[in-house]
């Protein structure tokens, strides 16, 4: 049986965070002296340059608290992260991580140094180019933010490891598959590789920032902050995601990284197989948490529903909002399908070619102004389709 520590934490005061996270680690039977003289990787979610109160990134004070724990225990903290679009240095500066790195003495892994992560047991892809520093770590602390996600329903512990793939290389993975299920399978191939690297004597522990999560059209600025008031700690990322999703009332059947992960034997996703320690689950449950509106979630949907005509009639599409758009063209740069071009005629928004658009919603995820919304297909409005 795997254990997940579920702990009440109402705000981002460093002392409260430190005490709560230490409690969670001890719940797992982890001795803090294990950090001593070890290179400890810290993998937060730093999707893009956005203020902490927007709940898009792992909160800076959450990150600081973990750094303080590692330092106080004699470990060497190493930041391992590659944002989706902006250079890491810029994101660190914009979100306030740079001060923490400087004040607390955190090493930063070079995202330009890459190495191949192999997973011979993968179902789709056996090799991933990731940040090289991962292979020199003794312990990896996975520090995800709990958020909704247009392509994977949630982004949490399993999805957070995708950020170890450098920069814009991440968006290219969306082009390799045609469905959201298959993209989740890629994430599980990657997760399986991490499990091979971080096994005895190495360790990987998830410490999830769910003090304030993100609901609605996450995982970027288009989502809305939602207070959850908890921290989750566990060594099984799938089990941590399962507990978090159930805590806010989401339909776990739609989280393919959970359902397919269990099928592969990569983790547990049943209350019969997970021991929840810490604070009572029922007392911490959150009501009214809104999922993403994105509806196509199964590769059982086939032609003609995958043709351009039916795709535009039945599937949401990203739609730029002229009043918010600043024409920064970050959406154009990150689009793996090349479906976004410069503004045409008198329009003040980028031009979308919906025949090319693969509905990965990378543009929605990255837009700093939350200027791209999901617009339902015409027949969705008529028929009320909620696939």
C-alpha positions in Angstrom: 0.0 0.0 0.0 1.3 3.5 -0.9 0.9 6.5 1.4 -0.1 10.0 0.6 0.2 12.7 3.3 -2.7 15.2 3.1 -2.2 18.3 5.2 -4.1 21.4 5.8 -2.2 24.6 4.9 -4.2 27.8 4.6 -1.5 30.3 3.5 2.0 30.8 2.2 3.8 32.0 5.3 7.2 30.3 5.2 7.1 29.1 8.8 3.7 27.4 8.3 4.9 25.9 5.0 8.2 24.6 6.4 6.4 22.9 9.4 3.7 21.4 7.2 6.1 20.0 4.6 8.3 18.5 7.3 5.3 16.9 8.8 4.4 15.4 5.4 7.9 14.0 4.8 7.9 12.4 8.3 4.4 10.9 7.5 6.1 9.1 4.7 8.9 7.8 7.0 11.4 10.1 5.4 14.3 11.1 7.6 15.5 14.6 6.9 19.1 13.5 7.5 18.8 11.8 4.1 19.3 15.2 2.6 22.7 15.6 4.2 25.5 15.9 1.6 23.1 15.1 -1.2 22.4 16.9 -4.4 18.6 17.5 -4.2 16.8 18.6 -7.3 13.8 20.9 -7.0 11.3 20.8 -9.9 8.7 23.5 -9.5 6.1 24.5 -12.1 7.4 27.7 -13.7 5.2 27.7 -16.8 5.7 31.3 -17.6 6.3 34.8 -16.3 3.2 35.5 -14.2 2.5 36.8 -10.7 2.3 34.2 -8.0 -1.3 35.3 -7.0 -2.5 34.1 -10.4 -1.9 30.5 -9.2 -0.2 29.5 -12.5 3.2 28.7 -10.9 4.4 26.9 -7.8 4.3 29.7 -5.3 7.7 31.3 -4.6 7.3 31.0 -0.8 6.5 27.3 -1.3 9.7 26.9 -3.2 11.6 28.9 -0.5 10.2 26.6 2.2 11.5 23.5 0.5 14.9 25.1 -0.1 15.1 26.0 3.6 14.3 22.4 4.6 17.0 21.0 2.3 19.6 23.6 3.4 18.9 23.1 7.1 19.3 19.3 6.6 22.8 19.7 5.0 21.7 19.1 1.4 22.5 21.0 -1.8 19.4 22.4 -3.5 19.4 22.4 -7.3 16.7 24.1 -9.4 15.8 22.0 -12.4 13.2 23.6 -14.7 12.7 24.8 -18.2 9.7 27.1 -18.8 7.5 26.6 -21.9 8.5 29.8 -23.7 10.6 32.4 -21.9 14.2 31.9 -20.9 14.5 30.5 -17.4 16.5 33.5 -16.1 13.7 35.9 -17.2 11.0 33.8 -15.5 13.0 33.6 -12.3 13.3 37.3 -12.2 9.7 38.1 -13.1 8.2 35.7 -10.6 10.5 36.4 -7.7 12.5 33.1 -7.6 15.7 35.0 -8.4 15.9 36.5 -4.9 15.3 33.1 -3.3 18.0 31.5 -5.4 20.4 34.2 -4.4 19.5 34.4 -0.7 19.3 30.7 -0.1 22.2 29.6 -2.3 20.4 27.5 -4.9 22.3 26.0 -7.8 20.5 26.4 -11.2 20.7 23.5 -13.7 21.8 24.5 -17.2 18.8 23.9 -19.4 21.1 23.9 -22.5 22.9 20.8 -21.3 20.8 17.8 -22.3 20.9 14.1 -22.1 18.7 11.2 -23.3 16.4 9.6 -20.7 15.6 6.0 -21.8 12.7 3.9 -20.8 12.7 0.5 -22.4 9.3 -0.3 -21.0 7.6 2.6 -22.7 4.4 2.1 -24.8 5.0 4.9 -27.3 8.4 6.6 -27.0 11.5 5.1 -25.3 13.8 8.2 -25.4 13.4 11.8 -24.2 15.9 14.6 -24.3 15.9 16.1 -20.8 18.0 18.4 -18.7 21.3 16.6 -18.1 21.6 17.7 -14.4 18.8 15.2 -13.5 21.2 12.3 -13.8 23.6 13.7 -11.2 20.9 14.2 -8.5 20.6 12.0 -5.5 17.0 13.0 -4.7 14.4 14.8 -6.8 11.6 16.8 -5.1 8.8 17.2 -7.6 7.0 20.5 -6.7 3.9 20.7 -8.9 1.0 23.2 -8.7 -2.4 21.7 -8.8 -4.2 23.1 -11.9 -6.7 22.2 -14.6 -5.4 21.5 -18.1 -7.1 21.6 -21.5 -5.2 18.5 -22.8 -4.7 16.4 -19.7 -7.7 17.5 -17.6 -5.3 18.2 -14.7 -1.7 19.1 -14.5 -0.1 18.0 -11.3 2.6 15.5 -10.2 2.9 13.4 -13.3 2.5 16.3 -15.8 5.0 18.5 -13.9 7.9 16.3 -15.0 7.2 17.3 -18.6 9.0 20.6 -17.7 12.3 18.8 -17.7 12.2 18.8 -21.5 13.9 22.0 -22.6 11.9 24.9 -23.8 10.0 24.8 -27.1 10.9 21.1 -27.5 7.9 20.4 -25.3 5.4 21.8 -27.8 6.7 19.5 -30.5 5.6 16.5 -28.6 2.0 17.5 -29.2 2.5 16.9 -32.9 3.5 13.3 -32.4 0.1 12.2 -31.3 -3.5 13.0 -32.4 -5.4 12.5 -29.2 -5.3 13.7 -25.6 -5.1 10.1 -24.4 -2.0 9.5 -26.4 -0.4 12.6 -25.1 -1.0 11.4 -21.6 0.6 8.1 -22.6 3.7 10.1 -23.6 3.7 11.7 -20.2 3.6 8.2 -18.6 6.5 7.0 -20.8 8.4 10.0 -19.4 7.3 9.3 -15.9 8.3 5.6 -16.2 11.8 6.8 -17.2 12.0 8.9 -14.1 11.0 5.9 -12.0 14.0 4.0 -13.5 16.4 6.8 -12.7 15.1 7.6 -9.2 15.0 4.2 -7.5 17.1 2.9 -4.6 19.3 4.5 -3.5 17.9 7.5 -5.3 14.5 8.9 -4.4 11.7 11.0 -6.0 9.2 12.7 -3.7 6.2 14.8 -4.8 5.3 17.8 -2.6 2.3 19.4 -4.2 1.3 23.1 -3.9 -2.4 23.0 -3.5 -2.7 25.8 -1.1 -4.3 27.8 -3.9 -5.0 25.9 -7.1 -6.2 26.8 -10.6 -9.6 26.0 -11.9 -11.4 26.5 -15.3 -9.2 27.0 -18.4 -5.8 26.2 -16.9 -3.0 25.7 -16.8 -2.1 29.3 -17.8 -3.4 32.8 -17.0 -6.8 32.0 -18.5 -7.6 29.8 -15.4 -8.9 31.2 -12.2 -7.3 30.8 -8.7 -9.2 28.6 -6.3 -8.3 28.2 -2.7 -7.9 24.5 -1.8 -5.9 24.9 1.4 -3.8 21.7 1.4 -0.3 20.3 0.7 0.1 16.7 -0.5 3.2 14.6 -0.1 3.9 11.2 -1.6 6.4 9.0 -3.5 3.8 7.8 -5.9 2.9 10.7 -8.3 -0.1 8.9 -9.6 -1.5 8.3 -6.1 -0.9 12.0 -5.2 -2.8 13.1 -8.3 -5.6 10.7 -7.6 -6.1 12.1 -4.0 -5.9 15.7 -5.2 -8.4 15.2 -8.0 -10.8 13.5 -5.7 -10.4 16.1 -3.0 -11.7 18.8 -5.4 -14.4 16.6 -6.9 -13.0 16.1 -10.4 -13.9 13.0 -12.4 -10.7 10.9 -12.2 -11.9 8.8 -15.2 -11.0 11.8 -17.3 -7.4 12.0 -16.0 -5.7 9.5 -18.4 -2.3 9.9 -16.6 -4.1 8.3 -13.7 -6.2 5.6 -15.4 -3.5 4.6 -17.9 -0.8 4.8 -15.2 -2.7 2.3 -13.1 -3.1 0.0 -16.1 0.6 0.1 -16.7 1.4 -0.6 -13.0 3.1 2.8 -12.5 1.1 3.7 -9.5 -2.0 3.3 -7.4 -5.4 5.0 -7.8 -7.8 3.5 -5.4 -8.7 4.4 -1.8 -8.3 0.7 -1.0 -4.6 0.9 -2.1 -3.7 4.3 -0.8 -3.3 5.1 2.9 -4.0 8.8 3.5 -2.2 10.2 6.5 -2.2 13.6 8.0 -5.5 15.5 8.2 -9.0 14.0 7.5 -9.9 13.8 3.8 -13.6 14.5 4.4 -12.8 17.7 6.3 -10.6 19.1 3.6 -12.9 18.4 0.5 -13.5 21.4 -1.7 -16.8 22.2 -3.3 -17.4 24.0 -6.6 -14.1 23.4 -8.3 -14.6 24.0 -12.0 -12.9 21.7 -14.5 -11.7 22.8 -18.0 -14.4 23.1 -20.7 -12.4 21.1 -23.2 -14.4 18.1 -24.1 -12.7 15.8 -26.6 -10.9 13.3 -24.3 -10.9 9.9 -26.1 -9.2 8.4 -29.0 -12.4 6.4 -29.6 -13.6 9.5 -31.5 -12.7 8.7 -35.1 -13.4 9.9 -38.6 -15.6 11.7 -39.7 -15.5 13.4 -36.3 -11.8 14.0 -36.6 -12.1 15.6 -40.0 -11.6 19.4 -40.3 -15.3 20.0 -40.9 -16.5 18.1 -37.8 -13.6 19.2 -35.7 -14.7 22.8 -36.2 -18.3 22.0 -35.6 -17.9 19.8 -32.5 -14.6 20.7 -30.8 -13.6 23.8 -29.0 -11.1 26.0 -30.7 -8.7 28.7 -29.3 -10.1 32.1 -30.1 -8.1 35.3 -29.5 -9.8 38.2 -27.7 -9.0 41.5 -29.4 -9.5 43.7 -26.3 -6.8 41.8 -24.4 -4.3 40.8 -27.1 -1.1 42.8 -27.3 0.2 41.0 -30.4 3.2 39.6 -28.5 3.0 36.5 -30.7 4.1 34.1 -28.0 1.2 31.9 -29.2 2.7 31.9 -32.7 6.1 30.9 -31.5 4.9 28.0 -29.3 2.3 26.6 -31.8 3.7 23.1 -32.8 1.4 22.9 -35.8 2.3 26.3 -37.3 -1.4 27.2 -37.2 -1.0 30.8 -36.0 0.2 33.7 -38.2 0.5 37.4 -38.0 -2.6 39.6 -37.8 -4.4 40.2 -41.1 -5.9 43.4 -42.4 -7.4 45.5 -39.5 -7.5 42.7 -37.0 -5.5 43.2 -33.8 -5.1 39.5 -33.0 -3.0 36.7 -34.6 -4.6 34.8 -37.5 -5.6 31.2 -36.8 -5.7 28.5 -39.4 -8.1 26.1 -37.8 -7.5 23.4 -40.5 -3.9 23.1 -39.1 -4.9 23.6 -35.4 -4.5 20.3 -33.5 -6.3 21.6 -30.4 -3.3 21.2 -28.1 -4.2 24.5 -26.5 -0.5 25.5 -26.0 -1.4 29.0 -27.1 -4.1 29.2 -24.3 -1.6 27.9 -21.8 1.2 30.4 -22.7 -0.7 33.7 -23.4 0.4 36.2 -20.7 -2.7 38.3 -21.1 -5.3 35.5 -20.9 -6.3 36.8 -24.3 -7.2 33.4 -25.8 -10.4 31.6 -24.8 -12.0 28.3 -25.8 -14.8 28.9 -28.2 -17.3 26.0 -28.6 -18.1 24.6 -32.1 -21.3 25.6 -33.7 -23.0 22.3 -33.2 -21.9 22.2 -29.6 -23.9 25.2 -28.9 -26.9 23.8 -30.8 -26.7 20.3 -29.4 -25.2 21.0 -26.0 -22.5 18.4 -26.8 -20.2 17.7 -23.8 -17.9 15.0 -25.1 
